[in-house]
Amino acid sequence: MIPNGTTVGNLAVTSRSAPSLTWRLDMTRGRIAGMTDGLEAIRQAVFKVLQTARFRHVIYSADYGSELHTLIGRQPAYVRTEAERMLREALLQDGRITDIRDLQVAVVGDKLTVTFGVVTVEGQLNIEEEVNADV
């Protein structure tokens, strides 16, 4: 039996964002070192996305990771335009990140260095990250 004449009233729905509490990674020792939240959790997420090659690891969705390593060895004009597109595509998947600003790109040998600002719901971060050809 399917009910007839029943309507769902206006329900008050409140939206809450999930906390960004996550494991803090100690990159120098290669160990988990407690928990982190807020801007530091977002900084760590940016690092992880940029150091993970997109489409290479089946444990990640096709939306996770970066393709910046594919720009190494390309023409400088192409690198500048594609780096911004790739950064935006990779980082704006994270709902805590709202914008990427002031991008600077440098390619030296088999390394790509990107410097940029990240606007987040928690505040702003300045990032300088090096991506190798063998990500």
C-alpha positions as CSV (number, residue, x, y, z in Angstrom):
1,M,0.0,0.0,0.0
2,I,1.2,3.4,-0.9
3,P,0.0,6.2,1.4
4,N,-2.2,8.8,-0.3
5,G,-2.6,12.5,0.6
6,T,0.4,12.6,2.9
7,T,2.9,15.5,2.5
8,V,6.2,16.1,4.1
9,G,6.2,19.3,6.0
10,N,8.9,21.9,5.9
11,L,11.7,20.5,7.9
12,A,14.5,22.7,9.2
13,V,17.7,21.3,7.9
14,T,21.0,22.6,9.1
15,S,24.3,21.8,7.4
16,R,27.4,21.2,9.3
17,S,30.8,20.7,7.8
18,A,32.8,17.7,8.9
19,P,35.8,18.3,11.0
20,S,39.2,18.1,9.2
21,L,40.8,16.2,12.1
22,T,43.3,13.7,10.6
23,W,46.5,12.0,11.4
24,R,49.6,14.3,11.4
25,L,52.4,13.0,9.2
26,D,55.9,13.6,10.3
27,M,57.6,13.8,6.9
28,T,61.2,13.9,8.2
29,R,60.8,10.7,10.2
30,G,58.3,9.0,8.0
31,R,55.9,8.4,10.9
32,I,52.4,9.3,12.1
33,A,52.9,11.8,14.9
34,G,49.5,12.5,16.5
35,M,46.6,14.4,15.1
36,T,46.1,17.7,13.3
37,D,43.2,19.9,12.4
38,G,42.5,23.3,10.7
39,L,45.0,25.0,8.5
40,E,47.8,22.4,9.2
41,A,45.5,19.6,8.2
42,I,44.7,21.5,4.9
43,R,48.5,22.1,4.4
44,Q,49.1,18.4,4.8
45,A,46.3,17.6,2.4
46,V,47.8,19.9,-0.3
47,F,51.2,18.2,0.2
48,K,49.6,14.8,-0.2
49,V,47.6,15.7,-3.3
50,L,50.7,17.3,-5.0
51,Q,52.9,14.3,-4.2
52,T,50.4,11.7,-5.5
53,A,50.3,11.1,-9.2
54,R,46.8,11.2,-10.5
55,F,45.4,7.9,-12.0
56,R,48.4,5.9,-10.9
57,H,47.1,4.3,-7.6
58,V,43.9,2.3,-7.6
59,I,43.2,3.1,-4.0
60,Y,42.5,6.7,-4.9
61,S,39.6,8.0,-7.0
62,A,40.3,9.5,-10.4
63,D,39.7,12.9,-8.8
64,Y,42.6,12.6,-6.3
65,G,46.2,13.5,-7.1
66,S,48.1,15.8,-9.4
67,E,49.3,15.7,-13.0
68,L,52.0,18.3,-12.5
69,H,54.8,15.8,-13.0
70,T,53.7,15.5,-16.6
71,L,54.8,19.1,-17.2
72,I,58.5,18.5,-16.6
73,G,60.4,18.9,-19.9
74,R,57.6,20.9,-21.6
75,Q,57.8,24.4,-23.1
76,P,57.7,27.2,-20.3
77,A,54.6,28.9,-21.7
78,Y,52.7,25.6,-21.8
79,V,53.9,24.8,-18.3
80,R,52.7,28.1,-16.8
81,T,49.2,27.8,-18.2
82,E,48.7,24.1,-17.6
83,A,50.2,24.2,-14.1
84,E,47.4,26.6,-13.0
85,R,44.7,24.5,-14.5
86,M,46.1,21.3,-13.0
87,L,46.6,22.9,-9.6
88,R,43.0,24.1,-9.5
89,E,41.7,20.8,-10.7
90,A,43.6,18.9,-8.1
91,L,43.1,21.1,-5.1
92,L,39.6,22.4,-5.5
93,Q,38.3,18.9,-5.1
94,D,38.8,19.5,-1.4
95,G,35.7,21.4,-0.1
96,R,37.9,23.3,2.4
97,I,39.8,25.0,-0.4
98,T,38.0,27.9,-2.1
99,D,40.7,29.5,-4.4
100,I,44.3,29.3,-5.6
101,R,46.2,32.6,-6.0
102,D,49.5,34.1,-7.0
103,L,50.9,31.0,-8.8
104,Q,54.6,31.0,-9.7
105,V,56.1,28.0,-11.5
106,A,59.8,27.2,-12.0
107,V,61.2,24.1,-13.8
108,V,64.8,23.1,-13.2
109,G,65.9,19.8,-14.6
110,D,63.5,17.1,-13.6
111,K,61.9,19.2,-10.8
112,L,58.9,21.5,-10.9
113,T,58.6,24.0,-8.1
114,V,55.2,25.7,-7.5
115,T,54.6,28.6,-5.2
116,F,51.1,29.8,-4.6
117,G,48.5,30.9,-2.1
118,V,45.6,28.7,-1.0
119,V,42.4,30.3,0.2
120,T,40.5,28.0,2.6
121,V,37.5,28.1,4.9
122,E,40.0,28.2,7.8
123,G,42.2,31.1,6.4
124,Q,45.0,31.4,3.9
125,L,48.1,29.3,3.4
126,N,51.3,30.0,1.4
127,I,52.6,26.9,-0.2
128,E,55.9,26.1,-1.9
129,E,56.1,22.6,-3.2
130,E,58.6,20.6,-5.4
131,V,57.3,17.9,-7.7
132,N,59.7,15.4,-9.2
133,A,59.3,13.6,-12.5
134,D,59.1,10.3,-10.7
135,V,56.1,11.1,-8.4
